[in-house]
Amino acid sequence: METESISLKTKLAIVSAGMISFMGILVETSLNVTMTTLSNLFNVSVGTVQWITTAYLLLVTIMMAAMAFIMRKFSFRSIFIVSASAFIVGSIVCAIANSFAILLIGRMIQALATGLATPLMFQIINVKIPNSKVGTYNGVASMLTSLSPALGPTYGGILNTMMNWRWIFWIVLPLSVIILLLGMYSIDVPVQNAEARKLDGVGMVLLSFVLVGFIWTFNEAGLAGWNSANFWVSLVVSIVLLALYALYNRNSSKHVLDFSLLKQKTVLLYLINYFVLAFVNIGISWLLPLVAEVNLKQSSMVAGLLVLPGALIGAIISPSTGSLMDRKGAFLPLMIGNSCLLLAAVLYFAFSAAMTSMILLLLFVILRIGVAFSFGNVMGAASQQVAPEKRGDINSLFNMMQQYAGAMGTVILASVVSAIELSKGSTFTQTQQGATVDYVVLIVLAAIALVSVLVNHQLQKRMAMMSGEVE
């Protein structure tokens, strides 16, 4: 298989699943610049409106947790048809919504689409692409999933300013119909293992409670403060739920996700890196438009345009960073990427009190270069650490954690700002102070990610020496 050429049909299959994922995340992050508009239109608080993003990410996370089972039980073509159809229906519901509840329902339908499409794209790569080219194709795939959060504020800002927020959904509708037809033609991967393990219903419910619990906990910190009883009670309840799930998972013969893969230290370290990358990428896509609008006094359209250069540069270099991994291994691109991530976070903190539009733009370029070098290569490297039949489990686990990290990134960074706004002071000062604290959070996480890369490299070198291999 290493010498096989990759057919046009396979490439179209990857693009089809990838575009549904891309459009889902694009719409998700484009709504970040419409929060005030939607709050005024539907007469609900901005905190309530934020649930169209947070609840969406939670449902995407839960869907991805089930994907290891789904991809063994159904053909990839069937999964894609359900995904694309859900995106089309959800887009229509959102576009015609006359209440916040209807808009939220539409977003939940779209979450089903993204939750199915993103792991499907990566699994098509795992099944159809030779190992010698996995890095390149993962680079292309990660370009789609990491480009969309950066393009979202630009897309949403322009439409919200010049037209109407509903056009965020109307514009992607005809494209999604074309992608549905393209995927129906090109995706031909059969059922992988119809006799595979059964879905763990109890474990799925427990895991869902755990995921929702921690999101709710940090949301309470933003509403009532980090010292509030609401936050601490929610935190204790969430930890208890996590302990119950861990106990159940240890003693059950069925598993939602194969967490035993994390017993392999290299996979665990890659997952830590992946979580941080997703946390920073989605979280800062929420934070920077806020800083641009409140502190730099820019419109939602300009706020979106400020992150466009970084998004485009990241997209351009993503495929070549995957090719670099194919030629040199994962360590070099991951070191470059995570170093850029840490550098950008440190500089955002250093310039937080003297931020300008140009500084914000340039630092986001550095950050996006870091994401481009790291994002797809982390999952590709982790997949190469396990047997081929386990790559579907790696896919589901990493994609689930990517979405959950994005939800956590949004809610934690937002909660820091919201908690500071509970005190007296101007919105300008409170937002600036909140953003400064958020930059510190990002510095700590980026440092952890960089250390994980170094430790993982040393660990693999020791393993290679013990097995008699020569790098």
N, C-alpha and C positions, 0 to 999 in steps of 0.2 A: 504493500500500500504506500510505502514511502516514496515510490517513484511514480505513482499515479498522478495524472493531471486532474485538476478540479474542474468539474463540468460547470457550464453556465447555469444549469438548473439548480445545482447545489448553491452557487453564489446567490441566485435569486431567492432561494429558500431562506438563506441567512438574512438577506436584505428584508424580506417580507416580515419575518418575525421581529427583526430589529427595528423596523419602522413603526410597528404597533407599540413596541416598548418606548421608542423615541418620542412618539406623539403623546403617549400617556404621561411620561415624565415632563415633556415640554408644557403640556397643559397644567400639570400640577404646579410647576414652579412659576408659570406665567401668572397664576392667581395670586402670588405673593404681593404683586403691585396693585391688586384690585381690592384689597381688604377694606380700605376706607370706603370705596365706592359701594361695595356690597353691603357693608354695615349700614350705610345711610339708606340704601335702596330698600333693604328688607327690615330695617329698624331693629337690628340686633347689635350686640357689642362686637368689637373687633376680636375679642377673645373667643366669642362664639363662632364667628366667621372662620377663624383659624382652623376649626375642626373639619372644614372641607379639604384641608391638606393633611392634618394629623390623622383623621379617621380614614382617609384614603390610604395613607401609608401603612396604617395598621392592617387594613384588610388586604393590601398587597402582600404584606409580610406573612399573614396567615395563609394566603393562597400559595405563596412560595414554599411554605413549610409542607404543604401537601403535594408539591410537585414531584417529589421522588416517587410517590405512589402513583400519581396521575400519569407520569411519563412511562411507567411500566405497564399500565392498564389500558391505555388508549393510544391509537396511532397519532403521530405528530400532526398529521393533516387535520384530524378531528379536533385536536386541541387548538390548533391555529384558527380553525373556522369559528369555534366558540369564542376565542379571544377577540378576533377581529369583529365579529358580530356584536359582542358586548360593548366594544369601543364605539361602534356606530350608534347603537341604541342609547348608550350613556351620553354621547355627544348631543344627540337630539333632545334628550330629556333635559340636559343642562341648558341648552340654547333656548328652550322655550319655558324654562322654569319661571313661575310667577310667585314663588315663595322660597324661603331658605330651605325648608324641608324637602321640597322637590329638587332643588339644586343639590342637596346632600345625597339624595337617592341616586341622582344621575352620576355623581362622583363615585358612589359605591359600585355602580355598575361598571364604570370605567376602571375601577380598581381591580375587578375580576379580570379585565383584559390585560392590564399590565402585569398582574401577578402570574398569568399564564405565559405571556409572550416573552418576558425577559429570560427566565430559565430555559425556555424552549429554544431561543436563539443560541445560547451557549451550548446546549446539549446537541443541537444540530452540528455545531462545530466539533464537539467531542466525537460524534459518531461518524461524520463524513469527511473530516479534514485529517490528513496525515500528521503525525507528531512533529515532523520537521517544519510544518507551516502553522501549527497551532498558535504560536506566539503572534504571528502576523495577523491571523484572523481574529484572535482575541483582542488584538490592538484595534482592529476595525470595529469590533463589537463594543469594546469599551469606549471608543470614540462616540458611538451613538448614545450609550447610556450616561456618559459623563458630560457630553456636549449639551444635551438637552437641558440640564439644570442651569447651565450658564446662559443659554439662549432664551430660556423661559422669561426672565424679567424684561428682556428687550422686546420679545414678541408680545407679551402682555402689556407692557408699557405703551408701545406704539398703538396697539389696537384700542386700549382703554382711553388713551388721550385723543386719538384722531377719529375713532369710530364709536365702538360700544363694546363692553366686555363680552357680550354674547358672541361676537365675531371670533373670539378665542376658540369657540367650539365649532362655529359654522365653517371656518376656513379649513379645518382638518377633516371635515366630513367627506368631501368628494375624494380626497387623497386616500382616506381609509377604505373607501369602497374599491378603489383601484388596487390597493394593497391586498385586500381580501381576495380578489380575483387572481392576482399574481401568486399569492400563497397557495390557493387551491390548485393551481397548475404546477407549481414547483416543488412543494413539500410532499415527499413520497416515502418518508421513513415509517416502516410498519410498527406494530405493537412490539415493544422491546422484550417484554416478559409477562405475558398475561397471567401466569401462575404465581406471580410475585406475592410478597407479603400483603396481608389485608390492611386496610386503612385503620389506624388506631384512633377510634372516635373519642375515647376517654382522654387519651394523651393530647389529642388535638384541642379539646375543650380546655384542659388544664393549661396547655401552652398558650392558648389565646388569652386566658385570664392573666397569665404572667405578663405577657406582652402589653396588654391593655393596662394592667396594674401599674407598671413603671412609667408609662406615658402619662397616666392620670396623676401619678404622684408628683412628677415634675411640673405638670400643668397647675396643680394645687399650689406649688411653690410660687408660681407667677401670680396667682390670684390672691393668695393670702400671706405670702412671705415665707422665707426659708426657715424661720423660727416658729411658724404657726403649727398648731396642733393638727390641722388638716394634712399638712405635708408629712409630718412624722408618723401619724397614724397610717396614712396611705403607704408610706415606705415600709413600715413593719408588716402590714398586710401583704404587700407585694413580695417581700422577702419570704414570708411564710408560704405563700403560693409557690414561689420558686423552689423552696425546700420540698414541698409536697410533690411538685412535678418531678424533681430529681429523684425522690424516693420511689415514685411510681415508675419512672423510666428505668430505674435500676432493676426493679423486680418484674417488669412486664416482658412478655415474650414478643410483643409488637412495639414498634417505635415509629413516631411521626418522622423523625429525622435520625440519621445514624450518627449520634454524638460520640460513638466509640472511635470515630475517625480522629477526634481531638486528642485521643491518647497518644497519637503520633505527634511529637512535639513540633516537628517542622510544620505540620498542617495547622496546629494551634497558633503558631507564631505568624503564619501567613494570614490566618483569619483575624488576628488582632490588627495587623497592618491594614487589611481590607476594611475592617470596621471603622478605623480611624479615617481612612481616605473618604469613605462614604459620609461619615459624620461631618467632616470638614466641608466636603464638596456641596452637600445639600444645605447644611447649616449656614454657611457663609453666603449661599445664594439667597437666603432669607435676610441675613443681616446687612449686607452691603447696600441693597436698595433702600432699606430703612435709613441707614446712615446718610446716603446720598440725598434722600428727600427731606429728612428732618435737620441734619447738621449742615449739609452743603446747599440746602434750599433749591434742590433740583426737582423738576417735574418727574412723574413716574416714567415718562418716555425717555428722558435723559438718564435717569437712574438705570434703566435697562440698557441703554446704549453704552454706558460706562463699562459694563462687563462683557460687551460684545467682542472687543479685540482679543481678550484672553480666551474667550470661547473658541474663536476662529483659529487662533494659533494652536491651542490644544488639539483641536480637531485635525489640523493639518499634520501635526507630528505624531499623532497616536499610532497610525499604522507602522511608521518607521521605528517606533519604540518597541513594538512587538517583534519586528524583524531583528532588532538589536538583541532581544532575548533569544531568538532562534539561533543567532550566531555566537553570542558571548555568554549565554546563560542569564539567569534572573538577577543575580546580585548587582551587576553594574547598573542596569536601568532602575532597579529599586533603590539603590543608594542615591542616584542622581535625583530621582523623583521625590523621595522622602526628605532629602536635604533641601530641595527647593520649597517643599511644603513648610518645613520648620523655618526657613529663612523668611518666607512670606509672612508667617504668623508673627515672628519676632518684629519684623518691620512694621506691620500693622499696629502692633502695640506701641512701638517707638514713636510713630507718627500720629497716634490716636488723638492727641490734643491739637495737632497742627495739620489735620487731614485736609487735602484738597482733592478736587476731582481727578487731576492728573496723577497724583500719588496713588489714589485708590485704584485707578485704571492700571497703572504700571505694576503694582503689587499683585493685582489679580492675574496679570499675565504670568508672573513668576509662579503663583499658586497653581494656575492651570497647566503650566509646563510640568510641574511636579505631579499633578494628577495624571497627566497624559503618559508620563514615564512609568507610573506605578500601577494604575488601576487594573487594566486588563492583564498585565503580567503577573500580578499576585495570584489571581485565580488560575491562570495557566500554569504557573509554577506549582501551586497546590495540587492541581489535577495530576501532574506528573509524579507526585509522591505516592499515588495510590494505584491499585490495579484498575485496568480499563472498566471492569464491571462496577467499580465504585465511583466512577466519575460523575454519574448522575446524582449520587448522594452529595458529592462535593459541590456540584452545581446548585442543588436545591439549598444546601446549608449556606453557601456563600451568598447566593442571591437573596435569601431570606434575611440574612444579617445585613446585607447592603441596604435593603429597604428599611429595616428596623433602625439601623444606624442613622439613616436619613431622617426618620421620624424623631429619634432622640436628639439629633443635632438641631432640628428645628425647634422642638419643644424646650430643650435646655437653654439654648441661646435666647429664645424668646422669653423664657421664664426669668432669666437673669435681668433682662431689660425691664420686664413687667414688675418684678419685685422692687427694683429701684424706683420705679414710677409710683409705688405706693407711698413713698416719702414726699415731703413738700419740695417744690422746686420747679423750675421751668422744664418743659418737655425737651428743649435743646440740651440742657445740662444733664438731665436724667438719661437721655438716649446716649449721649457721649460717654457718660460714666458706665452705663450698661455695656456699651460696645467695648470699652477698655477691658472690663472684666471678662467679656467673651473672648477677647484676643488672648488673655492669659490662659483660659481654658483650652484654646486651640494650640497654644505653645506647648502646654503640658502633654496634650494628646499627640502632637506631631513629634515631640521628643520620644515618647513611648514607642511610636511607630518606627522611628529611625533606629532605636535600640533593638527593637524586635528583628529588624533586617540584619543587623550586625551579629546578634546572638544566633539567628537562624543560619547565617553563613558559616559561622564557626562550628555549629553543631553538625552541619552537613559535611564539613571538611573532616571532622573527627569520625563521622560515620563512614565516609569514603576510605579513610586510612584504616579503620578497623576491618572493612570488607576487602581491603587490598586493592581498591580501585585507585586509579590515578586520574586526577582532573585534567 
